Amino acid sequence: MARRLKIGITCYPTLGGSGVVATELGKLLAEKGHEIHFITHSVPFRLGQFQKNIFYHEVEVNDYYVFRYPPYDLSLASKMAQVVKMQELDILHVHYAVPHAVCAYLAKEMVGDGLRTVTTLHGTDITVLAQDESLKDLIRMGINKSDAVTAVSKDLIRETRELLDIDKPIELTYNFVDKRVYFPRECSSLRSDFASGDEKILMHISNFRPVKRLQDVVDVFAKVVREVPSRLLLVGEGPDLPKVQAWVRQLGLQDRVHFLGKQDDVAQVISIADVMLLPSEKESFGLVALEAMACGVPTIGSTAGGIPELVSHGETGYLSPIGDTDDMAYNAIQLLRNEGLYRKVREACLHRARTRFCNDLITAEYERIYYKTLGIEADIPEPVCE
């Protein structure tokens, strides 16, 4: 058995799916005996209580008065180097190219070539920031200076190569969910707080940004509720919250739409839904669709980005062109009206989540990448997932 590794992980600790995946990966690696050091500006929100083999190192920003803006990037790079030297880390695994991959490169320059860096691309560092010509060279350098690079979907790999003209190998490593956390739960009591026995529940979970197309979510629901008695649950908060609240009122749906705000126990909330709505115009992977799939909830979504790699159209959900709310509503209605079809799709969801996106499988993939990057021969058994 190969030796246990000392791994530093840097992510955005409070926002988005990348922080969730990075934190869950660290916890799973720690369970396998690796020593995990989170290097971030605050404790990752999914980290939870004390766990064996997990350590947290806070990045404190120097507020020297000559700085107009606090130099977080430099503070992060310095902290990375400090932790690497103090803890004798083998690997820095950073999530997002900017600023984290660039900071990891600076840390490596400070401590020497013994350190290896792995960068995971999650989406907006490419789909949004790489569109900015002033940042392209910086992002390209962060990627090219990494010892290994992974991305969460084939579509993101394609877009990275096209936007940045990068030839460096990028390994496909999908996101995952922990099957011990995400599974169908008995939630009849909670469900009854929102819907009667003959009503269906449609759900949307996001950070309420424009790319999530919240108006499309409401438009789809407005079409569905005319044909199928149902309720819409909106989970999360963000800049488009006031707009979607106004749109709900304008359509006269305020009695059928419930705003739940941010929720920590997402698996519990998802389990009361019948359908997840994900009509995004940009989505490098679509973690919420996978979380829903693992709970046996089909997704009605768009063909944006990496969603088609996750949701198999007609098998584990239904996909429509971006903005085609008529087609999305039609698919949702057919699914909700046909109990036999719904059971078949639900079972396919559970099977796909437990096999292709199993946490044991993806954790093993990352372990292989670490050992290969370090030049260590390691026999990582292929997990049996189901």
Buried (B, 14 or more C-beta within 10 A) or exposed (E): EEEEBBBBBBBBBEEBBBBBBBBBBBBBBBBBEBBBBBBBBEBBBBBEEEEEBBBBBEBEBEEEEEEEEEBBBBBBBBBBBBBBBEBEBBBBBBBBBBBBBBBBBBBBEBBEEEBBBBBBBBBBBBBEBBEEEEBBEBBBBBBBBBBBBBBBBBBBBBBBBEBBEBEBEBBEBBBBBBBEBBBBBEBEEEBEEBBEEEBBBBBBBBBBBEBBBBBBBBBBBBBBBEBBEBBBBBBBBBEBBEBBBEBBEEBEBEEBBBBBEEBEEBBBBBBBBBBBBBBBBBBBBBBBBBBBBBBBBBBBBBBBBBBBBBBBBEBBBBBBEBBBBEBBBBBBBBBBEEEEBBEEBBEBBBBBBBEBBBBBBBBBBBBBBBBBBBEEEBEBEEEEBE
